[in-house]
Every structure is written in C-alpha cells, then in structure tokens.
Amino acid sequence: MKNLMQINYWTIGGFDGKKKPEQAFVEAKEMGFEGVELAFEAGEFAPGISRERVLEIKAASVKTGVKVATMATGSYWGNSLSSPDAGVRAKAVAFTKEYLQVARWMGVKTVLVVPGAVAVPWDDSKPVVPYATAWKLASDSVKKLLPVAKKTGVTMAFENVWNWFLADPIAMRAFIDQFKTPLVGSYLDVGNMAINGYAEHWIEILGKRIKAVHFKNYTRTDCGGGLHGFGDDLTGGAVNWPAVVSALAKIKYAGPVTAEMIPFSRLPDLVLPDMALARDAAVKMRGILGR
C-alpha cells in the first residue's frame, strides 16, 4: 500500500497540546512518518486559534515535507452532536464549524467527527440517549453542518468509536448514505470494532465511503473486553492485518493511514507523549504496509 503514513499527534505530543506542531513535524519525519494527524482540542491548536497561526503551522508542514491529511479531536465527548440538551448540541455544532474552517486553512480535506452517542461508557455523568433519539438529533446536527462542509470543501468522517451508536457497518452505511453527499463518510478505526467485529468486514461494506483510516490494535478478553484491551503493540491483538490490507486494496482505498497509539492497557499510568512507542509504531506500520 502506498497510502500516506501518519502518526496521530497525541502519541508524540500528548493530550495537553504543549508540544508545538512544528516540533511534532520534525520528530515524525525523523521516525519515518510522512504525516501528522493534528488534534484540534488543547494547547494552541484549539478553538480560538488565529488564521495567521494556522498558516504558520501549514508553512512548517510544507517546509518539513510532513503532511497533515487529517485532523482529529476528543471534544465531542464533552459536547455531543446528539445531546438531548439543545444548548450542548449548539456548542457541538459551533465547535464543528470552527473545526472545518481551521481544516480549510490548514489545507486538510478530512476531519474526524463523532456524530453522536447513546452513552459514554467511561463517564456516567453523561446521559443515556435512546438510540432512535440519538440518530435523529445527530442527523439534524450534521444537516446544519453540511453548508459549512460544502463551503470549506472539508469532509466530515464519522468514526466508529465506543459511543454505543453506529456500532456495526450496516448502521454506519445507512447513516452516511442518508445525506447523499461525498462530504460525509467513514473514519474507519480498525481497532475500535475489534471488541465485537472484524475490520475487513466493515471495509467491504463501507467501501468508497471510507475517507480515512486509523491503525491500532485490540486484545479481546472474556468475549469482548474493556479499554485495557488497547495495547502498545500495533501488531499484538485481534486485528488481522493481512486481511485488513487486502480489503483496503480491494476497494482501492487511496487515503491516509494513521497510527493512533493510545495504550489504555497502561491505565492508570498512561502517559503521553511516548516517543519510543511512536518509533515502534513506525517500524511495525511499515511492515504492515509492506514497505
């Protein structure tokens, strides 16, 4: 596979965003990555960032030859596009509008979006939203965002994540297809569905809807598992990498592949950034991709 090989910012920059993107680009290049997926959430690369600063970061990306093909965020866990609270939904919509605009300034074509949640399994303070209600409210929020996506030319890619919503490929396909536009699609995380499925099956069903791909691995326990199943070894776990690579080749997937190494197996002692982990992921990712 000749897809752009990226590392997610969190692995090499941490969750608090203290590391400047310029430094992340240099470090990623030294490891052999071709791109960095910036996280729009904390530090200076966050809501409120100026256009001028974004363009400086973009210039640094060009100078180092390290691309930014995608952006990610964890902000939707706090403000969901499917929240039954209209005020919270409005905050999520406003955040996404700025997210899309910053992506346009950066020249990024795809951003990760969590379209909604039935529940946040690790946060009991968040309400449990009936599935049908989550579908309706998430759909309404996405419809409000489509004009901004069209104006910016940035695709919203919905991630299969542990939100107890769109947890199978048929549901994800139906949710995407209702909008009848290439400006929405799937951000396929090959590790996230390993708790109850197989990435190669999702790839076959979603096909051209897949706009971006996360690489990580997951070890099942007791017919499923918990967050500790996400380990620090890209090749250790339930993911069948030859089947995944073959399935992506079959649909002629040409987008980026991004290592998102967040080893929850280390909880409660998880600390990022972890440069040794990133270097190890780079070596193993090249092996997976046959480079």
Secondary structure as the mmCIF struct_conf table of DSSP 4:
data_model
#
loop_
_struct_conf.conf_type_id
_struct_conf.id
_struct_conf.beg_label_comp_id
_struct_conf.beg_label_asym_id
_struct_conf.beg_label_seq_id
_struct_conf.end_label_comp_id
_struct_conf.end_label_asym_id
_struct_conf.end_label_seq_id
STRN STRN1 MET A 5 ASN A 8
HELX_RH_AL_P HELX_RH_AL_P1 TYR A 9 GLY A 13
BEND BEND1 PHE A 15 ASP A 16
BEND BEND2 LYS A 19 LYS A 19
HELX_RH_AL_P HELX_RH_AL_P2 PRO A 21 MET A 31
TURN_TY1_P TURN_TY1_P1 GLY A 32 GLY A 32
BEND BEND3 GLU A 34 GLU A 34
STRN STRN2 GLY A 35 ALA A 39
BEND BEND4 PHE A 40 ALA A 42
TURN_TY1_P TURN_TY1_P2 GLY A 43 GLU A 44
BEND BEND5 PHE A 45 ALA A 46
TURN_TY1_P TURN_TY1_P3 PRO A 47 GLY A 48
HELX_RH_AL_P HELX_RH_AL_P3 ARG A 51 THR A 64
TURN_TY1_P TURN_TY1_P4 GLY A 65 GLY A 65
STRN STRN3 LYS A 67 LYS A 67
STRN STRN4 THR A 70 ALA A 72
BEND BEND6 GLY A 74 GLY A 74
HELX_RH_3T_P HELX_RH_3T_P1 SER A 75 TRP A 77
TURN_TY1_P TURN_TY1_P5 GLY A 78 GLY A 78
BEND BEND7 ASN A 79 ASN A 79
TURN_TY1_P TURN_TY1_P6 LEU A 81 SER A 82
BEND BEND8 PRO A 84 ASP A 85
HELX_RH_AL_P HELX_RH_AL_P4 ALA A 86 MET A 106
TURN_TY1_P TURN_TY1_P7 GLY A 107 GLY A 107
STRN STRN5 THR A 110 VAL A 113
BEND BEND9 VAL A 118 VAL A 118
TURN_TY1_P TURN_TY1_P8 PRO A 121 TRP A 122
TURN_TY1_P TURN_TY1_P9 ASP A 124 SER A 125
BEND BEND10 LYS A 126 LYS A 126
HELX_LH_PP_P HELX_LH_PP_P1 PRO A 127 PRO A 130
HELX_RH_AL_P HELX_RH_AL_P5 TYR A 131 THR A 152
TURN_TY1_P TURN_TY1_P10 GLY A 153 GLY A 153
STRN STRN6 THR A 155 GLU A 159
BEND BEND11 TRP A 162 LEU A 166
BEND BEND12 ASP A 168 ASP A 168
HELX_RH_AL_P HELX_RH_AL_P6 PRO A 169 ASP A 177
TURN_TY1_P TURN_TY1_P11 GLN A 178 PHE A 179
BEND BEND13 THR A 181 THR A 181
TURN_TY1_P TURN_TY1_P12 PRO A 182 LEU A 183
STRN STRN7 VAL A 184 ASP A 189
TURN_TY1_P TURN_TY1_P13 VAL A 190 GLY A 191
HELX_RH_3T_P HELX_RH_3T_P2 ASN A 192 ILE A 195
TURN_TY1_P TURN_TY1_P14 ASN A 196 ASN A 196
BEND BEND14 GLY A 197 GLY A 197
HELX_RH_AL_P HELX_RH_AL_P7 ALA A 199 LEU A 206
HELX_RH_3T_P HELX_RH_3T_P3 GLY A 207 ARG A 209
STRN STRN8 ILE A 210 PHE A 215
STRN STRN9 THR A 221 THR A 221
TURN_TY1_P TURN_TY1_P15 ASP A 222 CYS A 223
STRN STRN10 GLY A 224 GLY A 224
HELX_RH_3T_P HELX_RH_3T_P4 LEU A 227 GLY A 229
BEND BEND15 ASP A 232 ASP A 232
TURN_TY1_P TURN_TY1_P16 LEU A 234 THR A 235
BEND BEND16 GLY A 236 ALA A 238
HELX_RH_AL_P HELX_RH_AL_P8 TRP A 241 LYS A 250
TURN_TY1_P TURN_TY1_P17 ILE A 251 LYS A 252
BEND BEND17 GLY A 255 GLY A 255
STRN STRN11 VAL A 257 ALA A 259
HELX_RH_3T_P HELX_RH_3T_P5 PHE A 264 ARG A 266
TURN_TY1_P TURN_TY1_P18 LEU A 267 PRO A 268
BEND BEND18 ASP A 269 ASP A 269
BEND BEND19 LEU A 272 LEU A 272
HELX_RH_AL_P HELX_RH_AL_P9 MET A 275 ILE A 288
TURN_TY1_P TURN_TY1_P19 LEU A 289 GLY A 290
#
